[in-house]
Amino acid sequence: MARRPSTRVPRYREIAQILRAELADEVYAFGGIFPKELDLCERFAVSRFTVRNAMAELEAAGLVERRKAIGTIVR
């Protein structure tokens, strides 16, 4: 019996979609500081690893820029 591929969206992708929508709605100001990883972990009740994957998607899409010692900047 063949197994059907899962159609479930990974949690980090769900979070990235939510954050992408908030960026589109200008919840976060252009050039402003994005919420910290730990705050997002609390908000979504997920691990830091999950939040980092979501943030990596946003960064790859050019929506945010991560800067060491500063934080994540909205682009």
C-alpha positions in Angstrom: 0.0 0.0 0.0 1.5 3.3 -1.1 1.7 6.2 1.3 0.2 9.5 0.3 2.4 12.5 0.7 1.4 14.8 3.6 -0.4 18.0 2.6 0.2 19.5 6.1 2.1 22.8 6.0 5.0 22.9 8.4 4.6 25.2 11.4 7.5 27.4 10.5 5.8 28.1 7.1 2.5 28.9 8.8 4.3 31.4 11.0 6.2 32.9 8.1 2.8 33.3 6.3 1.3 35.1 9.3 4.3 37.4 9.6 4.4 38.0 5.9 0.8 39.1 6.1 1.5 41.4 9.0 4.4 43.0 7.1 2.1 43.6 4.1 -0.5 45.2 6.5 2.4 47.4 7.8 2.0 46.2 11.4 5.8 46.7 11.6 7.2 50.0 10.3 9.6 49.9 7.4 13.2 50.2 8.7 12.0 49.4 12.2 13.0 46.6 14.5 11.1 43.3 14.1 10.1 41.4 17.2 12.9 39.3 18.8 13.1 35.6 18.3 12.2 34.8 21.9 9.1 37.0 21.8 8.0 35.2 18.6 8.6 31.9 20.3 6.3 32.9 23.2 3.7 34.3 20.8 3.5 31.2 18.7 4.3 28.7 21.4 7.1 27.1 19.4 10.9 26.5 19.7 13.6 28.9 18.6 14.5 26.5 15.8 11.0 26.9 14.4 11.1 30.7 14.6 14.5 30.8 13.0 13.2 28.7 10.0 10.3 31.2 9.6 12.7 34.1 9.8 15.0 32.6 7.2 12.1 32.4 4.8 11.3 36.1 5.4 14.9 37.0 5.0 15.2 35.0 1.7 12.2 36.8 0.4 13.9 40.2 1.1 11.3 41.2 3.7 13.6 41.5 6.7 17.4 41.8 7.2 19.0 40.2 10.2 21.9 42.1 11.8 24.1 40.8 14.5 23.9 42.8 17.7 21.1 45.0 16.3 18.2 42.6 15.5 15.9 42.1 12.6 15.1 45.1 10.4 12.0 45.4 8.3 12.7 45.9 4.6 
